[in-house]
Amino acid sequence: MKPETDIAAFYSVAADLNNKINTARQRIYAYEDMKLSETHDLSNLNSNASLIVSLSEMSGEEFEEWCCQLLLKIGYDYASTTKSTGDFGADIIAEKDEIRYAIQCKRHTDPVGVKAIQEAHSARDYYDCDIAAVMTSSTFTEAARELAAKSRVKLWDCFQIEDWTESI
């Protein structure tokens, strides 16, 4: 390829990614009008109208607990947070159909990078899990997606979370 073609292709990909990021941000900002109950109880998440949740207003620990409750609502047999410090890279240990998951949670507005993927990958081995995953209220950088694909870490972004919440 000619350098001019490479640059044009780069700008095309960059513009596409920028559009996707803007769309993700719009969806995240839409949550700002939503509210959780004082205890972040998800027992009433049986309709879209009751999914009035502001992820951006939660602390990291509140987001982890909310993610646990969501996993249970969508059919996981078990989901529990790990200790808040020294968690060895997993914020949640979950199980579904006898498959154990080590899950790193990131409540972010900016795309999540490779560090979270590395943490989840390490946690999979430490906690003797079958699958590592990163769950975020945002999206992932291209480098994070590349590393996740290579190291077999599942990525659950704001779009996946939205799909799950709409299904309950």
HELIX and SHEET records of a PDB file:
HELIX    1   1 PRO A    3  ALA A   30  1                                  28    
HELIX    2   2 TYR A   31  ASP A   33  5                                   3    
HELIX    3   3 ASN A   48  SER A   50  5                                   3    
HELIX    4   4 LEU A   55  GLU A   57  5                                   3    
HELIX    5   5 GLY A   60  LYS A   73  1                                  14    
HELIX    6   6 VAL A  114  TYR A  126  1                                  13    
HELIX    7   7 GLU A  142  SER A  151  1                                  10    
HELIX    8   8 CYS A  158  SER A  167  1                                  10    
SHEET    1   A 5 TYR A  78  THR A  81  0                                        
SHEET    2   A 5 ILE A  92  LYS A  96 -1                                        
SHEET    3   A 5 ILE A  99  LYS A 106 -1                                        
SHEET    4   A 5 ILE A 131  THR A 136  1                                        
SHEET    5   A 5 VAL A 153  TRP A 156  1                                        
END                                                                             
